Amino acid sequence: MHTTIFDTPVLSVLLRWLAWGLMKTFGWRMEGHPPDLPKYVLIAAPHTSNWDLAVMLTLAFNFRTPISWMGKDALFRPPFGGLCRWLGGIPIDRSKANNVVEQSVALFREKDSFVLVVPPEGTRKKVRYWKTGFYYIARDARVPILLGFIDYGRKVGGFGPVVVPTGDIEADMKTIQAFYAGITGKHPEQTDRADVRKRT
């Protein structure tokens, strides 16, 4: 297993202090607490900017929550592939949606602790549909979904409630999207209440 930014000796402690300083300097606050659970899918929404990753990592350090995130496989090629993996990245092939779900479920099953961050929009651009891969990953891996958020309007980031997939995706997604109704992304014009397109 490769070392990530969260378990690099000495440096991880220094970065934790840096993350705390950045939050204070730019006037950000934290809300909520991560659950005392070894495994869960963490929604990252709304996703409208490349800055979301930096803010997300800063919040993860402040909450002392090691996270993993998925990115398109092109990001993991030289010269930045090693850096992306060190930052907790896991390469995926977006052209094989079902395979992404299966691989993610396999990761949950083989690890004792694992927090996987998934933006439901699947892209920082405005979308008509939320991708539901995060839901099926959680359902098939039998882990809960934690509603994480970055609200640029209030300069607040953190965690909301935990949702346990019931199998009724339409009902569960109504609960999830209701939580995000008042949360603003960095580019509000790209934030919308996207419909849900179920996997076929």
N, CA and C of each residue as an Amber inpcrd file, in Angstrom:
protein
   600
   0.8500000  -1.2010000   0.0000000   0.0000000   0.0000000   0.0000000
   0.8810000   1.2450000   0.0000000   0.6130000   2.1750000  -0.9100000
   1.4590000   3.3530000  -1.0090000   1.1260000   4.3690000   0.0820000
   2.1370000   5.1500000   0.4520000   1.9620000   6.1770000   1.4710000
   1.2390000   7.3810000   0.8800000   0.3230000   7.9440000   1.6560000
  -0.3910000   9.1330000   1.2060000  -0.0110000  10.3190000   2.0830000
  -0.5100000  11.4680000   1.7090000  -0.2330000  12.7020000   2.4360000
  -0.6860000  12.6260000   3.8940000  -1.6810000  11.7730000   4.1610000
  -2.2460000  11.6890000   5.5010000  -1.4290000  10.8300000   6.4530000
  -0.5630000   9.9700000   5.9310000   0.2310000   9.1170000   6.8070000
   1.7300000   9.2530000   6.5740000   2.1480000  10.3680000   5.9630000
   3.5660000  10.6460000   5.7960000   4.1270000  11.1720000   7.1210000
   5.1140000  10.4970000   7.7070000   5.6380000  10.9200000   9.0190000
   6.0960000  12.3800000   9.0230000   5.8770000  13.0450000  10.1160000
   6.2780000  14.4310000  10.3710000   5.5240000  15.4060000   9.4700000
   5.5880000  15.1800000   8.1540000   4.9580000  16.1040000   7.2220000
   3.4510000  16.1970000   7.4520000   2.8210000  15.0910000   7.7670000
   1.3750000  15.1090000   7.9800000   1.0050000  16.0020000   9.1590000
   1.8580000  16.0080000  10.2000000   1.6000000  16.8740000  11.3560000
   1.7580000  18.3440000  10.9690000   2.8080000  18.6430000  10.2130000
   3.0370000  20.0180000   9.7660000   1.9040000  20.4980000   8.8670000
   1.4310000  19.6360000   7.9880000   0.3530000  20.0070000   7.0800000
  -0.9610000  20.2090000   7.8280000  -1.1300000  19.4840000   8.9180000
  -2.3330000  19.6800000   9.7240000  -2.3570000  21.0880000  10.3140000
  -1.2050000  21.5450000  10.8010000  -1.1050000  22.9060000  11.3180000
  -1.2810000  23.9300000  10.2000000  -0.7280000  23.6380000   9.0290000
  -0.8870000  24.5340000   7.8880000  -2.3470000  24.6420000   7.4820000
  -3.0460000  23.5170000   7.4540000  -4.4610000  23.5110000   7.0960000
  -5.2670000  24.3560000   8.0710000  -4.9540000  24.2380000   9.3600000
  -5.6420000  25.0280000  10.3740000  -5.3850000  26.5210000  10.1510000
  -4.1350000  26.8700000   9.8420000  -3.7860000  28.2640000   9.5980000
  -4.4760000  28.8300000   8.3700000  -4.5890000  28.0280000   7.3240000
  -5.2570000  28.4870000   6.1040000  -6.7360000  28.7610000   6.3530000
  -7.3820000  27.8940000   7.1050000  -8.7930000  28.0980000   7.4180000
  -8.9920000  29.4140000   8.1630000  -8.1270000  29.6780000   9.1480000
  -8.2350000  30.9060000   9.9310000  -7.9390000  32.1390000   9.0740000
  -6.9030000  32.0480000   8.2480000  -6.4830000  33.1820000   7.4280000
  -7.5660000  33.6220000   6.4520000  -8.2260000  32.6550000   5.8370000
  -9.2240000  32.9770000   4.8150000 -10.6480000  33.0190000   5.3740000
 -10.7700000  32.9170000   6.6870000 -12.0720000  33.1090000   7.3190000
 -13.0600000  31.9780000   7.1580000 -12.5590000  30.7540000   6.9740000
 -13.4470000  29.6010000   6.8360000 -13.7250000  28.9740000   8.1860000
 -14.9060000  28.3660000   8.2960000 -15.2920000  27.6470000   9.5030000
 -15.6580000  26.2050000   9.1630000 -15.6740000  25.3750000  10.1950000
 -16.0450000  23.9810000  10.0130000 -17.3470000  23.7060000  10.7590000
 -18.1440000  22.8280000  10.1800000 -19.3940000  22.4180000  10.8150000
 -19.5010000  20.9040000  10.7930000 -20.0950000  20.3580000  11.8420000
 -20.3090000  18.9260000  11.8950000 -19.0720000  18.1660000  12.3260000
 -19.2150000  16.8490000  12.3470000 -18.1180000  15.9710000  12.7400000
 -18.1730000  14.6970000  11.9060000 -17.0170000  14.1300000  11.5730000
 -17.0420000  12.8570000  10.8560000 -17.5510000  11.7570000  11.7750000
 -18.2700000  10.7800000  11.2490000 -18.7920000   9.7050000  12.1010000
 -17.6830000   8.7750000  12.5640000 -17.9000000   8.1340000  13.6750000
 -16.9290000   7.1720000  14.1930000 -17.1620000   5.8330000  13.5090000
 -16.8770000   5.8110000  12.2240000 -17.0740000   4.6210000  11.3940000
 -15.8180000   4.3780000  10.5720000 -15.4390000   3.1270000  10.3530000
 -14.2090000   2.8560000   9.5990000 -14.3470000   3.0430000   8.0890000
 -15.5760000   2.8990000   7.5650000 -15.7720000   2.9600000   6.1250000
 -17.0610000   3.7130000   5.7850000 -16.9560000   4.5690000   4.7750000
 -18.1590000   5.2100000   4.2460000 -17.8250000   5.9540000   2.9550000
 -18.8620000   6.2160000   2.1790000 -18.7400000   7.0510000   0.9890000
 -19.0290000   8.4830000   1.4240000 -18.1590000   9.3880000   1.0260000
 -18.3130000  10.7990000   1.3820000 -18.6780000  11.6020000   0.1410000
 -19.8940000  12.1220000   0.1100000 -20.2970000  12.9850000  -0.9960000
 -19.5530000  14.3090000  -0.8820000 -19.0450000  14.8110000  -2.0100000
 -18.4090000  16.1300000  -2.0600000 -19.2270000  16.9930000  -3.0130000
 -20.0330000  17.8790000  -2.4560000 -20.9150000  18.6960000  -3.2990000
 -21.1390000  20.0620000  -2.6460000 -21.4600000  21.0700000  -3.4630000
 -21.4330000  21.0490000  -4.9330000 -20.0040000  21.1440000  -5.4700000
 -19.7730000  20.5620000  -6.6240000 -18.4440000  20.5610000  -7.2330000
 -18.4670000  21.4560000  -8.4650000 -17.9220000  22.6810000  -8.3400000
 -17.9830000  23.6450000  -9.4380000 -16.6210000  24.2400000  -9.7920000
 -15.5450000  23.8100000  -9.0920000 -14.2520000  24.4550000  -9.2980000
 -13.1090000  23.4880000  -9.0090000 -11.9660000  23.7190000  -9.6610000
 -10.7680000  22.9380000  -9.3580000 -10.2840000  23.1990000  -7.9390000
 -10.6800000  24.3330000  -7.3580000 -10.2820000  24.6660000  -5.9970000
 -10.9380000  23.7420000  -4.9790000 -11.9890000  23.0580000  -5.3780000
 -12.7000000  22.1880000  -4.4370000 -11.7910000  21.1210000  -3.8390000
 -10.8700000  20.5990000  -4.6390000  -9.9630000  19.5660000  -4.1430000
  -9.0620000  20.1140000  -3.0470000  -8.5220000  21.3150000  -3.2640000
  -7.6500000  21.9190000  -2.2620000  -8.4100000  22.1970000  -0.9660000
  -9.6300000  22.7190000  -1.0890000 -10.4400000  22.9950000   0.0980000
 -10.8020000  21.6880000   0.8020000 -11.1250000  20.6710000   0.0140000
 -11.5010000  19.3820000   0.5760000 -10.3430000  18.7680000   1.3690000
  -9.1240000  18.8330000   0.8190000  -7.9620000  18.2950000   1.5150000
  -7.6730000  19.0840000   2.7920000  -7.8550000  20.4120000   2.7260000
  -7.6550000  21.2440000   3.9100000  -8.6410000  20.8630000   5.0040000
  -9.8930000  20.6600000   4.6320000 -10.9040000  20.2510000   5.6030000
 -10.5990000  18.8730000   6.1680000 -10.1410000  17.9600000   5.3120000
  -9.8290000  16.6030000   5.7670000  -8.7410000  16.6180000   6.8270000
  -7.7300000  17.4740000   6.6290000  -6.6740000  17.5930000   7.6310000
  -7.2150000  18.1690000   8.9340000  -8.0440000  19.1820000   8.8340000
  -8.5930000  19.8000000  10.0330000  -9.4940000  18.8400000  10.8120000
 -10.2120000  18.0000000  10.0830000 -11.0640000  17.0170000  10.7370000
 -10.3080000  15.7210000  11.0610000  -9.0410000  15.6580000  10.6500000
  -8.2040000  14.4680000  10.8560000  -8.8690000  13.2230000  10.2770000
  -9.3390000  13.3800000   9.0510000 -10.0280000  12.2980000   8.3540000
  -9.2890000  11.9550000   7.0690000  -8.5120000  10.8860000   7.0400000
  -7.8350000  10.4790000   5.7980000  -8.8690000  10.1130000   4.7370000
  -8.7180000  10.6730000   3.5590000  -9.6880000  10.4240000   2.4920000
  -8.9860000   9.9260000   1.2320000  -9.7640000   9.2570000   0.4070000
  -9.3270000   8.8840000  -0.9380000 -10.3320000   9.4750000  -1.9110000
  -9.8700000   9.8260000  -3.0910000 -10.7570000  10.4130000  -4.0840000
 -10.4290000   9.8340000  -5.4580000 -11.4190000   9.8370000  -6.3280000
 -11.2530000   9.2700000  -7.6590000 -11.0310000  10.3750000  -8.6870000
 -10.1610000  10.1240000  -9.6280000  -9.8970000  11.0850000 -10.6920000
  -9.6920000  10.3650000 -12.0120000  -9.8860000  11.0770000 -13.1110000
  -9.7070000  10.4430000 -14.4140000  -8.2690000   9.9640000 -14.5540000
  -8.1000000   8.8380000 -15.2230000  -6.7980000   8.1810000 -15.2760000
  -5.7070000   9.0480000 -15.8930000  -6.0890000  10.0320000 -16.7180000
  -5.0880000  10.9040000 -17.3390000  -4.3100000  11.7030000 -16.2950000
  -4.9350000  11.9780000 -15.1460000  -4.2620000  12.7410000 -14.0940000
  -3.1140000  11.9620000 -13.4660000  -3.1240000  10.6540000 -13.6070000
  -2.1630000   9.8090000 -12.9050000  -1.0020000   9.3590000 -13.7920000
  -0.8780000   9.9970000 -14.9320000   0.2700000   9.7300000 -15.8010000
   1.4150000  10.6670000 -15.4310000   2.6420000  10.3160000 -15.7940000
   3.7790000  11.2060000 -15.5110000   3.5380000  12.5830000 -16.1340000
   3.9790000  13.6660000 -15.5010000   4.8500000  13.6630000 -14.3200000
   4.1160000  13.8060000 -12.9920000   2.7660000  13.8900000 -13.0190000
   2.0380000  14.1970000 -11.7910000   1.3290000  12.9980000 -11.1760000
   1.4670000  11.8250000 -11.7800000   0.7640000  10.6520000 -11.2840000
   1.0930000  10.3170000  -9.8410000   2.3800000  10.3370000  -9.5150000
   2.7980000  10.0210000  -8.1510000   2.2500000  11.0050000  -7.1340000
   2.2180000  12.2950000  -7.5230000   1.6920000  13.3270000  -6.6330000
   0.2110000  13.1130000  -6.3710000  -0.5440000  12.7960000  -7.4180000
  -1.9810000  12.5760000  -7.2600000  -2.2710000  11.3960000  -6.3360000
  -1.4920000  10.3240000  -6.4850000  -1.6680000   9.1660000  -5.5980000
  -1.3080000   9.5270000  -4.1610000  -0.2470000  10.3220000  -4.0010000
   0.1750000  10.7350000  -2.6650000  -0.9100000  11.5790000  -2.0020000
  -1.6470000  12.3370000  -2.8050000  -2.7350000  13.1680000  -2.2820000
  -4.0070000  12.3620000  -2.0240000  -3.9340000  11.0470000  -2.2020000
  -5.0760000  10.1890000  -1.9210000  -5.8740000   9.8060000  -3.1450000
  -5.3710000  10.1350000  -4.3310000  -6.1020000   9.8760000  -5.5580000
  -6.0740000   8.4260000  -5.9930000  -7.1590000   8.0080000  -6.6380000
  -7.2890000   6.6690000  -7.2070000  -7.7110000   6.8430000  -8.6610000
  -6.9120000   6.3610000  -9.6200000  -7.2640000   6.5420000 -11.0290000
  -8.4620000   5.7030000 -11.4470000  -9.3390000   6.2980000 -12.2750000
 -10.4970000   5.5770000 -12.7910000 -10.6320000   5.8300000 -14.2870000
 -11.2910000   4.9080000 -14.9510000 -11.5980000   5.0540000 -16.3620000
 -13.0700000   5.4300000 -16.4660000 -13.3450000   6.7070000 -16.7500000
 -14.7250000   7.1840000 -16.7540000 -15.5670000   6.5720000 -17.8640000
 -14.9300000   5.9510000 -18.8380000 -15.6920000   5.3580000 -19.9400000
 -16.3260000   4.0340000 -19.5250000 -15.9920000   3.5420000 -18.3400000
 -16.5130000   2.2640000 -17.8710000 -17.1840000   2.4750000 -16.5180000
 -18.3750000   3.0820000 -16.5490000 -19.0510000   3.4990000 -15.3190000
 -19.3130000   2.3360000 -14.3660000 -19.8560000   1.2380000 -14.8840000
 -20.1710000   0.1080000 -14.0150000 -18.9100000  -0.4900000 -13.4110000
 -17.8250000  -0.4980000 -14.1950000 -16.5720000  -1.0300000 -13.7010000
 -16.0440000  -0.1830000 -12.5510000 -16.2670000   1.1190000 -12.5950000
 -15.8470000   2.0100000 -11.5110000 -16.5520000   1.6090000 -10.2180000
 -17.8410000   1.3360000 -10.2950000 -18.5910000   0.9100000  -9.1140000
 -18.0190000  -0.3920000  -8.5700000 -17.7790000  -1.3490000  -9.4390000
 -17.2710000  -2.6520000  -9.0090000 -15.8870000  -2.5430000  -8.3820000
 -15.0150000  -1.7340000  -8.9870000 -13.6820000  -1.5750000  -8.4350000
 -13.7310000  -0.8750000  -7.0770000 -14.6070000   0.0960000  -6.9490000
 -14.7300000   0.8080000  -5.6780000 -15.2460000  -0.1110000  -4.5760000
 -16.2160000  -0.9370000  -4.9120000 -16.7510000  -1.8930000  -3.9450000
 -15.6540000  -2.8620000  -3.5060000 -14.8320000  -3.2890000  -4.4580000
 -13.7280000  -4.1980000  -4.1330000 -12.7480000  -3.5440000  -3.1640000
 -12.4840000  -2.2450000  -3.3450000 -11.5830000  -1.5320000  -2.4390000
 -12.1500000  -1.4910000  -1.0270000 -13.4500000  -1.2540000  -0.9140000
 -14.0780000  -1.2420000   0.4050000 -13.9530000  -2.6080000   1.0790000
 -14.0960000  -3.6640000   0.2950000 -14.0680000  -5.0030000   0.8820000
 -12.6780000  -5.4300000   1.3250000 -11.6480000  -4.9000000   0.6570000
 -10.2910000  -5.3390000   0.9930000  -9.6180000  -4.4780000   2.0500000
 -10.2150000  -3.3350000   2.3860000  -9.5930000  -2.4260000   3.3550000
 -10.3430000  -2.4490000   4.6830000  -9.5930000  -2.3100000   5.7710000
 -10.1980000  -2.2510000   7.1040000 -10.8210000  -0.8840000   7.3780000
 -10.2320000   0.1630000   6.8100000 -10.7930000   1.5130000   6.9230000
 -10.6200000   2.2120000   5.5750000 -11.6650000   2.9050000   5.1570000
 -11.6290000   3.5140000   3.8230000 -12.7340000   4.5540000   3.7170000
 -12.3460000   5.7870000   3.4060000 -13.3020000   6.8680000   3.1630000
 -13.1100000   7.3270000   1.7250000 -14.1000000   7.0910000   0.8960000
 -14.0140000   7.4150000  -0.5270000 -14.8650000   8.6370000  -0.8330000
 -14.2230000   9.6990000  -1.3270000 -14.9190000  10.9330000  -1.6810000
 -15.3970000  10.8530000  -3.1280000 -16.6750000  11.1390000  -3.3380000
 -17.2460000  11.0880000  -4.6890000 -18.1230000  12.3180000  -4.9200000
 -17.7930000  13.1650000  -5.9150000 -18.6980000  14.2730000  -6.2700000
 -19.8360000  13.7380000  -7.1290000 -21.0860000  13.8860000  -6.7080000
 -22.1910000  13.3030000  -7.4640000 -22.3910000  13.9090000  -8.8480000
 -21.8960000  15.1480000  -9.0550000 -22.0150000  15.7390000 -10.3930000
 -21.0930000  15.0540000 -11.3880000 -19.9850000  14.4890000 -10.8950000
 -19.0390000  13.8160000 -11.7660000 -18.1410000  14.7630000 -12.5280000
 -18.4170000  16.0650000 -12.4760000 -17.6500000  17.0790000 -13.1820000
 -17.9010000  18.4170000 -12.4920000 -16.9910000  19.3920000 -12.6950000
 -17.2080000  20.7100000 -12.0920000 -18.1250000  21.5830000 -12.9450000
 -18.5460000  21.1080000 -14.1250000 -19.4480000  21.8650000 -14.9790000
 -20.8920000  21.6440000 -14.5280000 -21.7780000  22.5570000 -14.9520000
 -23.1820000  22.4010000 -14.6150000 -23.7340000  21.1630000 -15.3080000
 -24.5060000  20.3820000 -14.5660000 -25.0220000  19.1360000 -15.1220000
 -26.5360000  19.0810000 -14.9930000 -27.1520000  18.2780000 -15.8510000
 -28.6020000  18.0660000 -15.7960000 -28.9330000  16.9230000 -14.8390000
 -28.0280000  15.9380000 -14.7720000 -28.2550000  14.7780000 -13.9300000
 -27.1060000  14.5740000 -12.9450000 -27.4410000  14.2000000 -11.7410000
 -26.4330000  13.7100000 -10.8020000 -26.0950000  12.2770000 -11.1860000
 -24.8230000  11.9510000 -11.1860000 -24.4230000  10.5540000 -11.3630000
 -24.7100000   9.8170000 -10.0640000 -25.1720000   8.5940000 -10.1730000
 -25.5840000   7.8590000  -8.9790000 -24.5990000   6.7580000  -8.5920000
 -23.4050000   6.7830000  -9.1810000 -22.4110000   5.7720000  -8.8480000
 -22.1130000   5.7160000  -7.3660000 -22.0440000   6.8950000  -6.7140000
 -21.7420000   6.9300000  -5.2830000 -22.7690000   6.1360000  -4.4830000
 -24.0300000   6.2030000  -4.9270000 -25.1050000   5.5030000  -4.2140000
 -24.9370000   3.9860000  -4.3440000 -24.6470000   3.5330000  -5.5660000
 -24.5180000   2.0950000  -5.7940000 -23.2410000   1.5370000  -5.1670000
 -22.1970000   2.3720000  -5.1070000 -20.9820000   1.9510000  -4.4080000
 -21.3130000   1.6830000  -2.9460000 -21.9910000   2.6380000  -2.3100000
 -22.3450000   2.4920000  -0.8960000 -23.2890000   1.3140000  -0.6720000
 -24.2760000   1.1990000  -1.5410000 -25.2440000   0.1130000  -1.3780000
 -24.5800000  -1.2510000  -1.5060000 -23.7780000  -1.4240000  -2.5630000
 -23.1700000  -2.7330000  -2.8180000 -22.0530000  -3.0570000  -1.8260000
 -21.3710000  -2.0120000  -1.3310000 -20.3070000  -2.2390000  -0.3460000
 -20.8740000  -2.3120000   1.0690000 -22.1610000  -2.0060000   1.2000000
 -22.8550000  -2.0300000   2.4850000 -22.2090000  -1.0710000   3.4890000
 -22.0020000   0.1470000   2.9970000 -21.4670000   1.2090000   3.8550000
 -22.4010000   2.4100000   3.7430000 -22.4090000   3.2800000   4.7480000
 -23.2750000   4.4660000   4.6940000 -22.6970000   5.5770000   3.8190000
 -23.4970000   6.5960000   3.5930000 -23.1060000   7.7740000   2.8270000
 -23.0900000   8.9710000   3.7660000 -21.9570000   9.6650000   3.8220000
 -21.8610000  10.8780000   4.6300000 -21.9920000  12.0840000   3.7100000
 -22.8340000  13.0210000   4.0760000 -23.0730000  14.1930000   3.2420000
 -22.0630000  15.2830000   3.5900000 -21.0020000  15.3690000   2.7920000
 -19.9930000  16.4040000   2.9710000 -20.2960000  17.5930000   2.0840000
 -19.8670000  18.7800000   2.4960000 -20.1980000  19.9680000   1.7120000
 -19.1200000  21.0340000   1.8320000 -19.0480000  21.8800000   0.8010000
 -18.2140000  23.0770000   0.8070000 -19.1090000  24.2240000   0.3830000
 -19.4280000  25.0990000   1.3270000 -20.3350000  26.2150000   1.0700000
 -19.5110000  27.4990000   0.9600000 -19.2460000  27.9240000  -0.2770000
 -18.4430000  29.1260000  -0.4990000 -19.1990000  30.3830000  -0.0930000
 -20.5180000  30.3340000  -0.1160000 -21.3020000  31.5010000   0.2570000
 -21.1020000  31.8820000   1.7160000 -21.0700000  30.8860000   2.5860000
 -20.8870000  31.1330000   4.0190000 -19.4490000  30.8980000   4.4750000
 -18.5960000  30.3990000   3.5670000 -17.2300000  30.0000000   3.8990000
 -17.2360000  28.9640000   5.0210000 -18.0100000  27.9360000   4.7900000
 -18.1480000  26.8570000   5.7570000 -18.0190000  25.5250000   5.0250000
 -17.2900000  24.6150000   5.6140000 -17.1760000  23.2760000   5.0520000
 -17.2910000  22.2540000   6.1610000 -17.7970000  21.0950000   5.8130000
 -17.8970000  20.0820000   6.8510000 -18.7950000  18.9320000   6.4660000
 -19.4840000  18.4060000   7.4830000 -20.2600000  17.1920000   7.3090000
 -21.6830000  17.3750000   7.7940000 -22.6010000  16.8010000   7.0500000
 -24.0010000  16.7690000   7.4370000 -24.3580000  15.3970000   7.9710000
 -25.5870000  14.9670000   7.7450000 -26.0210000  13.6700000   8.2840000
 -25.4750000  12.4790000   7.5010000 -25.6040000  11.3270000   8.1050000
 -25.2600000  10.0570000   7.4680000 -26.5420000   9.4480000   6.9070000
 -26.4610000   8.9810000   5.6620000 -27.6060000   8.3370000   5.0210000
 -27.2520000   6.8820000   4.7210000 -28.0690000   5.9740000   5.1880000
 -27.8670000   4.5470000   4.9140000 -28.7590000   4.1700000   3.7330000
 -28.1660000   3.7120000   2.6160000 -28.9800000   3.3650000   1.4470000
 -30.0220000   2.3000000   1.7780000 -31.2590000   2.5900000   1.4230000
 -32.3430000   1.6400000   1.6810000 -32.6230000   0.7540000   0.4800000
 -32.1040000   1.1500000  -0.6870000 -32.4290000   0.4550000  -1.9200000
 -33.4690000   1.2200000  -2.7260000 -34.1990000   2.1230000  -2.0670000
 -35.1580000   2.9960000  -2.7540000 -34.4110000   4.2780000  -3.1120000
 -33.7750000   4.2850000  -4.2810000 -32.8920000   5.3910000  -4.6370000
 -33.6390000   6.7120000  -4.7660000 -34.8570000   6.6960000  -5.2640000
 -35.5950000   7.9430000  -5.4390000 -35.8890000   8.6000000  -4.0900000
 -36.3000000   7.8160000  -3.1090000 -36.5830000   8.3630000  -1.7800000
 -35.3010000   8.8220000  -1.1050000 -34.2440000   8.0210000  -1.2090000
 -32.9760000   8.3780000  -0.5740000 -32.3820000   9.6300000  -1.1920000
 -32.4920000   9.7800000  -2.5120000 -31.9190000  10.9430000  -3.1700000
 -32.6920000  12.2160000  -2.8490000 -33.9680000  12.1040000  -2.5850000
 -34.7270000  13.2790000  -2.1620000 -34.1920000  13.7830000  -0.8270000
 -33.8900000  12.8550000   0.0680000 -33.3170000  13.2230000   1.3670000
 -31.9650000  13.8790000   1.1920000 -31.1360000  13.3000000   0.3270000
 -29.7850000  13.8090000   0.1060000 -29.8190000  15.1880000  -0.5330000
 -30.6010000  15.3510000  -1.5870000 -30.6220000  16.6230000  -2.2980000
 -31.2740000  17.7390000  -1.4840000 -32.1820000  17.3840000  -0.5940000
 -32.7890000  18.4020000   0.2720000 -31.7240000  19.0410000   1.1540000
 -30.7400000  18.2670000   1.5760000 -29.6770000  18.8040000   2.4230000
 -28.8400000  19.8340000   1.6670000 -28.6240000  19.6050000   0.3780000
 -27.7620000  20.4900000  -0.4120000 -28.4910000  21.6870000  -1.0220000
 -29.7850000  21.8100000  -0.7770000 -30.5860000  22.8500000  -1.4300000
 -30.0610000  24.2570000  -1.1720000 -29.5600000  24.5510000   0.0210000
 -29.1200000  25.9120000   0.3300000 -27.6240000  26.1040000   0.3320000
 -26.8890000  25.1650000  -0.2220000 -25.4280000  25.2300000  -0.2090000
 -24.9210000  25.7560000  -1.5500000 -23.9620000  26.6920000  -1.5080000
 -23.4940000  27.3860000  -2.7020000 -22.0710000  26.9770000  -3.0670000
 -21.8680000  26.6230000  -4.3290000 -20.5360000  26.2970000  -4.8210000
 -19.7500000  27.5660000  -5.1200000 -18.4950000  27.4160000  -5.4820000
 -17.6580000  28.5720000  -5.8010000 -18.2220000  29.3390000  -6.9810000
 -18.7970000  28.6260000  -7.9430000 -19.4390000  29.2560000  -9.0940000
 -20.9390000  28.9470000  -9.0270000 -21.7140000  29.8130000  -8.3530000
 -23.1380000  29.5320000  -8.1270000 -23.9320000  29.2800000  -9.4030000
 -23.5150000  29.9090000 -10.5060000 -24.2560000  29.7280000 -11.7470000
 -24.1820000  28.2940000 -12.2550000 -23.2260000  27.5290000 -11.7390000
 -23.0970000  26.1360000 -12.1350000 -23.7200000  25.1910000 -11.1120000
 -24.2960000  25.7640000 -10.0730000 -24.9330000  24.9560000  -9.0390000
 -26.4140000  24.8680000  -9.3310000 -26.9190000  23.6680000  -9.4010000
 -28.3260000  23.4810000  -9.7070000 -28.8140000  22.2140000  -9.0170000
 -30.0990000  22.1160000  -8.8620000 -30.6870000  20.8930000  -8.3050000
 -30.8240000  19.8980000  -9.4480000 -29.7900000  19.1100000  -9.6620000
 -29.7780000  18.1860000 -10.7890000 -30.7300000  17.0130000 -10.5320000
 -31.3740000  16.5480000 -11.5910000 -32.2170000  15.3790000 -11.4850000
 -31.3530000  14.1370000 -11.2980000 -31.9980000  13.0510000 -10.9470000
 -31.2980000  11.7980000 -10.7320000 -31.5900000  10.8580000 -11.8980000
 -30.5470000  10.3290000 -12.4750000 -30.7040000   9.3690000 -13.5590000
 -30.2740000   8.0080000 -13.0290000 -31.2250000   7.1210000 -12.8760000
 -30.9270000   5.8260000 -12.2870000 -30.1030000   4.9740000 -13.2380000
 -29.2700000   4.1030000 -12.6440000 -28.4480000   3.2030000 -13.4320000
 -29.3120000   2.1300000 -14.0470000 -29.0280000   1.8030000 -15.2840000
 -29.8100000   0.7650000 -15.9580000 -28.9870000  -0.4920000 -16.1160000
